């Protein structure tokens, strides 16, 4: 088939899309991703993806998409099932989510140095802790662990970074290299521990998003 661009963009209401998400999805991280050319609702599972890179120029809809994703995840998950780490270097886009009970440390990370420190905690403390619990239970990943031990669930951890370039460019060369290595490790090893990354940037150039991370 041939998909032709519409002359005028069509807005998709969020609430009807949210209401179509399954009521119970403790083993999934489904979110409303939009509609396909036929007009059918499109739902994606972050557990299967397991990470996302959202790229596009200013005004293309990155923040709207991220907000829809956050709303989808919070809509069907309780705070003991899902923890969100929201990073908003522009300090403008995620303010509406400041009262969500799902937030890591009950806050949104606005300052780059605080966000970097929180990411390091996820990598150096939280990921090894979860990995050890999963390994001792002889489970291959967080999903299987939660299925076997529903009373000891490890909540999904989702990291959403609205403008990755603002974080990267705030660091000097040595700090940047170190941070990129940590993000690479988290992307490579976080899936089994139930940690998923959603990174948005205006330009996925190599000085912002390295080829290894892509």
KOLMI-577505 format. One line per 4 residues: for each residue x, y, z of N, C-alpha, C. Coordinates in steps of 0.001 Angstrom, whole numbers. Example, Ala and Ser with C-alpha at 12.3 -4.5 7.8 and 13.67 -1.06 7.14 Angstrom:
2
13190,-5690,7800,12300,-4500,7800,13200,-3300,7800 | 12850,-2250,7080,13670,-1060,7140,12900,30,7870
END
This chain:
214
823,-1189,0,0,0,0,863,1247,0 | 231,2376,-239,912,3663,-258,289,4551,815 | 1117,5102,1680,645,5969,2762,964,7412,2390 | -58,8200,2097,115,9594,1713,-86,10501,2920
755,11496,3058,609,12446,4158,-681,13237,3993 | -1356,13482,5105,-2580,14282,5063,-2236,15752,4843 | -3127,16452,4172,-2920,17883,3968,-2913,18621,5300 | -3777,18202,6220,-3864,18799,7547,-3693,17705,8595
-2804,17908,9577,-2653,16899,10635,-3974,16695,11383 | -4231,15459,11764,-5454,15121,12483,-5120,14852,13939 | -5802,15549,14841,-5578,15329,16272,-6323,14086,16731 | -5683,13319,17615,-6288,12107,18162,-6562,12351,19642
-7816,12309,20096,-8113,12515,21517,-7451,11441,22379 | -6872,11841,23484,-6133,10902,24318,-7057,10036,25167 | -8096,10621,25767,-8928,9875,26712,-9557,8626,26090 | -10168,8698,24888,-10707,7458,24300,-9629,6399,24079
-8417,6836,23709,-7326,5881,23509,-6925,5232,24829 | -6901,6022,25923,-6560,5469,27233,-7614,4464,27687 | -8875,4769,27433,-9950,3885,27874,-9940,2542,27145 | -9267,2477,26006,-9184,1223,25262,-8021,346,25730
-7164,865,26611,-6083,44,27152,-6669,-1028,28064 | -6095,-2239,28090,-6605,-3300,28966,-6612,-2854,30420 | -7656,-3268,31158,-7792,-2859,32552,-6687,-3447,33412 | -6289,-4691,33139,-5250,-5356,33927,-4070,-5675,33026
-2922,-5111,33328,-1737,-5352,32506,-482,-5342,33374 | -511,-6084,34492,631,-6076,35409,1882,-6665,34758 | 1711,-7502,33729,2856,-8096,33037,3239,-7314,31787 | 2617,-6153,31583,2878,-5357,30392,3038,-3894,30771
3601,-3135,29849,3668,-1683,29975,3083,-1085,28692 | 1790,-1328,28488,1130,-856,27274,893,646,27334 | 1038,1300,26180,707,2718,26101,82,3013,24744 | -734,4054,24723,-1392,4470,23489,-383,5204,22612
-48,4613,21471,992,5167,20601,426,5964,19436 | -914,5979,19290,-1508,6739,18186,-2427,5870,17361 | -2488,6162,16064,-3313,5395,15141,-2531,5068,13882 | -2857,3928,13282,-2231,3582,12006,-3003,4251,10865
-2517,4160,9614,-3198,4854,8497,-4651,4440,8304 | -5026,3243,8788,-6405,2790,8641,-7317,3354,9725 | -6727,4076,10685,-7524,4651,11755,-7683,3756,12967 | -6952,2628,12995,-7017,1721,14150,-6053,2190,15230
-6486,2078,16491,-5631,2465,17607,-4415,1562,17674 | -3259,2176,17944,-2003,1442,18020,-1513,1457,19462 | -1309,269,20025,-794,127,21383,531,-626,21341 | 1518,-118,22062,2830,-758,22126,3131,-1145,23564
3959,-2179,23731,4336,-2683,25047,5807,-2384,25280 | 6086,-1511,26245,7468,-1122,26524,8298,-2294,27027 | 7668,-3297,27630,8402,-4475,28094,9039,-5200,26921 | 8356,-5211,25780,8870,-5919,24608,9802,-5055,23770
9710,-3739,23894,10483,-2892,22967,12004,-3046,23074 | 12715,-2988,24199,12351,-2622,25566,12697,-1162,25889 | 13317,-431,24954,13629,989,25149,13119,1762,23938 | 13088,3093,24041,12617,3913,22929,13505,5134,22748
13748,5481,21485,14406,6737,21123,13406,7550,20311 | 13038,8725,20827,12055,9593,20170,12806,10806,19620 | 12796,10978,18306,13548,12063,17686,12635,12910,16810 | 12944,14187,16723,12165,15088,15871,12457,16532,16210
12275,17410,15253,12583,18821,15446,11579,19475,16385 | 11897,20666,16832,11003,21411,17717,9626,21578,17067 | 8581,21281,17827,7224,21402,17316,6699,20176,16603 | 7506,19098,16540,7076,17900,15814,6191,16994,16669
6131,17256,17990,5225,16473,18832,5891,15516,19794 | 7201,15664,20032,7895,14741,20946,7314,14803,22353 | 7152,16024,22876,6677,16172,24250,5240,15704,24398 | 4412,15955,23400,3029,15471,23433,3024,13942,23474
3877,13336,22666,3964,11870,22649,4432,11337,24002 | 5474,11956,24583,5973,11512,25882,4904,11677,26958 | 4174,12782,26919,3111,12997,27900,2024,11939,27764 | 1691,11561,26534,707,10505,26314,1210,9177,26861
2496,8915,26668,3092,7673,27174,3026,7628,28704 | 3415,8739,29351,3389,8793,30823,1966,8629,31336 | 1016,9316,30698,-380,9208,31111,-896,7783,30941 | -497,7122,29850,-931,5744,29610,-433,4816,30716
852,4952,31060,1435,4064,32065,818,4304,33443 | 624,5577,33793,54,5892,35102,-1433,5560,35165 | -2091,5525,34015,-3538,5293,33945,-3903,3898,34447 | -3104,2882,34070,-3464,1497,34365,-2585,835,35427
-1603,1554,35965,-698,947,36941,-756,1697,38264 | -765,944,39353,-662,1533,40675,795,1851,40969 | 1031,2678,41998,2401,3080,42296,3272,1933,42786 | 2650,840,43289,3457,-317,43691,3765,-1231,42509
3240,-908,41319,3514,-1678,40109,4464,-948,39162 | 4564,365,39321,5325,1179,38371,5945,2375,39075 | 7221,2618,38798,7886,3823,39283,8468,4568,38084 | 8198,5857,38045,8634,6697,36925,9743,7641,37371
10779,7728,36555,11792,8765,36745,11678,9716,35555 | 11185,10927,35792,10969,11904,34735,12063,12962,34777 | 12730,13171,33665,13809,14149,33558,13393,15207,32547 | 13321,16467,32996,12828,17568,32163,13815,18728,32232
14923,18668,31485,15923,19743,31549,15372,21105,31147 | 14338,21131,30294,13754,22414,29874,12869,23031,30951 | 12512,22210,31973,11751,22676,33129,10387,23255,32739 | 9803,22727,31669,8541,23291,31188,7484,22241,30881
7883,21008,30606,6969,20086,29940,6295,19059,30843 | 6940,18654,31933,6393,17584,32755,5765,18077,34054 | 5611,19386,34209,5090,19942,35455,3721,19405,35829 | 2909,19053,34836,1558,18557,35116,1585,17207,35825
2741,16538,35821,2833,15217,36442,3454,15254,37839 | 3670,16439,38396,4389,16547,39664,3669,15886,40824 | 2354,15693,40730,1598,15091,41826,1368,13588,41637 | 1936,13001,40593,1768,11559,40390,2405,10783,41541
1723,9797,42096,2321,8996,43169,3389,8030,42677 | 3511,7884,41354,4469,6940,40787,5890,7495,40710 | 6092,8760,40985,7378,9405,40733,8469,8914,41670 | 9642,8642,41093,10818,8309,41900,11188,9506,42773
11379,9262,44054,11706,10304,45040,10621,11378,45113 | 9426,11095,44583,8281,12020,44637,8610,13377,44012 | 9331,13348,42909,9736,14608,42280,10049,14372,40810 | 10128,15498,40074,10617,15493,38698,12018,16096,38706
12920,15503,37954,14309,15963,37933,14467,17027,36848 | 14770,18241,37294,14932,19360,36372,16407,19697,36117 | 17252,19566,37145,18662,19925,37011,19469,18749,36462 | 20324,18979,35467,21097,17877,34872,21917,17090,35884
22583,17783,36830,23434,17053,37764,22611,16140,38668 | 21398,16575,39063,20540,15736,39885,20025,14535,39092 | 19686,14756,37837,19216,13662,36993,20319,12634,36769 | 21529,13110,36538,22657,12208,36318,22929,11378,37568
22854,12014,38732,23068,11298,39987,21987,10235,40188 | 20744,10546,39861,19658,9578,39997,19832,8410,39030 | 20311,8691,37825,20578,7619,36869,21702,6721,37356 | 22714,7326,37959,23816,6526,38508,23313,5616,39625
22387,6137,40443,21823,5309,41507,21091,4102,40901 | 20320,4336,39842,19618,3240,39189,20593,2181,38700 | 21700,2627,38135,22666,1701,37543,23504,988,38594 | 23995,1728,39588,24981,1187,40522,24362,559,41767
23119,926,42116,22495,404,43329,21245,-413,43016 | 20283,219,42320,18996,-428,42109,19089,-1617,41163 | 19792,-1449,40039,19894,-2559,39086,20584,-3773,39696 | 21745,-3631,40388,22363,-4811,41022,21462,-5457,42082
20719,-4622,42844,19827,-5174,43862,18739,-6042,43225 | 18132,-5522,42190,17077,-6268,41518,17638,-7510,40828 | 18800,-7363,40200,19416,-8489,39511,19725,-9621,40484 | 20207,-9285,41676,20535,-10299,42673,19274,-11031,43153
18189,-10280,43394,16936,-10912,43809,16422,-11861,42728 | 16478,-11417,41477,15995,-12245,40361,16869,-13486,40194 | 18190,-13306,40337,19111,-14438,40182,18911,-15474,41281 | 18773,-15003,42533,18582,-15931,43646,17283,-16717,43517
16296,-16145,42857,15020,-16837,42654,15044,-17737,41421 | 16209,-17824,40748,16365,-18646,39541,15381,-18245,38444 | 15191,-16948,38305,14318,-16423,37254,15166,-15732,36191 | 14750,-15761,34932,15545,-15137,33875,15420,-13620,33812
14306,-13071,34320,14107,-11635,34204,13043,-11166,35200 | 12821,-9858,35218,11866,-9254,36141,10438,-9736,35887 | 10084,-9930,34632,8739,-10378,34286,8436,-11735,34907 | 9353,-12682,34747,9137,-14022,35287,9157,-14008,36815
10021,-13174,37392,10077,-13056,38851,8729,-12592,39408 | 8141,-11578,38799,6862,-11051,39271,5732,-12063,39092 | 5821,-12888,38047,4798,-13914,37837,4876,-15002,38911 | 6100,-15349,39299,6271,-16405,40297,6028,-15908,41717
6374,-14653,41960,6265,-14112,43319,5436,-12823,43313 | 4137,-12941,43056,3305,-11728,42960,3246,-10934,44259 | 3507,-11599,45407,3478,-10879,46682,4789,-10151,46951 | 5804,-10392,46110,7105,-9724,46269,7470,-8961,45001
6475,-8418,44335,6686,-7785,43038,7790,-6729,43072 | 8596,-6728,42020,9532,-5631,41780,8865,-4701,40774 | 8528,-3483,41164,7807,-2594,40240,8642,-2270,39005 | 7976,-2119,37878,8651,-1667,36665,9270,-295,36935
10437,-45,36377,11072,1268,36469,11209,1818,35054 | 10609,2970,34812,10667,3599,33486,11307,4980,33629 | 12361,5219,32855,13073,6499,32854,12699,7247,31583 | 12130,8445,31724,11746,9260,30573,12569,10547,30599
13392,10747,29585,14242,11940,29476,13753,12762,28297 | 13271,13972,28577,12626,14757,27515,13623,15328,26516 | 14761,15808,26958,15746,16350,26009,17131,15875,26417 | 17522,14755,25812,18788,14109,26172,19974,15008,25859
19878,15798,24806,20992,16662,24411,21323,17670,25509 | 20297,18187,26198,20534,19160,27261,21335,18549,28402 | 21113,17252,28660,21909,16575,29682,23349,16395,29216 | 23493,15871,28016,24823,15560,27498,25686,16811,27368
25111,17881,26820,25887,19083,26534,26179,19909,27784 | 25575,19537,28922,25878,20233,30173,27132,19681,30847 | 27692,18605,30302,28840,17944,30911,30107,18255,30122 | 31234,18199,30821,32494,18302,30096,32808,16958,29440
33911,16925,28661,34203,15736,27848,34350,14473,28692 | 35069,14552,29794,35296,13366,30614,34004,12903,31269 | 33221,13853,31804,31949,13510,32437,30969,12940,31412 | 31006,13502,30204,30099,13035,29165,30390,11594,28784
31682,11276,28616,32054,9904,28268,31624,8926,29354 | 31834,9321,30614,31463,8460,31729,29954,8251,31780 | 29210,9345,31579,27749,9250,31638,27211,8397,30495 | 27763,8571,29292,27297,7787,28151,27548,6304,28375
28682,5966,28996,28956,4561,29303,27903,4010,30263 | 27511,4832,31249,26519,4371,32214,25159,4172,31546 | 24772,5102,30681,23492,4960,29980,23522,3740,29070 | 24654,3501,28400,24796,2316,27558,24628,1042,28371
25251,1002,29543,25154,-180,30401,23725,-383,30880 | 23058,725,31221,21676,624,31687,20770,123,30566 | 21009,607,29344,20211,155,28205,20466,-1319,27901 | 21728,-1747,28074,22092,-3128,27739,21628,-4120,28796
21648,-3716,30057,21381,-4671,31141,20088,-4393,31897 | 19434,-3265,31629,18261,-2895,32408,17028,-3714,32110 | 16907,-4243,30892,15685,-4942,30503,15376,-6102,31446 | 16364,-6951,31705,16135,-8122,32553,15721,-7715,33962
16185,-6542,34403,15863,-6069,35750,14587,-5234,35773 | 13920,-5096,34638,12671,-4349,34597,12855,-2848,34543 | 13999,-2382,34012,14275,-950,33893,14287,-593,32407 | 13469,386,32020,13320,726,30606,13562,2225,30403
14216,2556,29287,14575,3934,28976,13729,4461,27821 | 13269,5702,27965,12616,6422,26871,13345,7752,26744 | 14082,7914,25644,14936,9081,25470,14459,9891,24263 | 14279,11198,24461,13860,12075,23364,14949,13098,23089
15132,13428,21827,16108,14445,21456,15707,15063,20124 | 16070,16328,19934,15759,16993,18670,16576,16405,17526 | 17819,16090,17833,18688,15584,16759,19485,14385,17271 | 19218,13200,16743,19946,12000,17176,21309,11878,16499
22070,13005,16479,23395,12990,15883,24374,12271,16811 | 25531,11906,16270,26477,11103,17042,27052,11846,18236 | 27040,13192,18220,27563,13932,19381,26535,13996,20506 | 25312,13541,20238,24257,13509,21257,23920,12072,21626
23581,11258,20622,23264,9851,20821,24317,9040,20078 | 25186,8395,20817,26270,7652,20179,25720,6451,19420 | 26491,6007,18440,26081,4829,17663,25885,3613,18536 | 26713,3467,19574,26593,2316,20485,25241,2325,21187
24816,3482,21650,23541,3576,22357,22375,3305,21411 | 22458,3828,20173,21392,3552,19204,21251,2059,18983
END
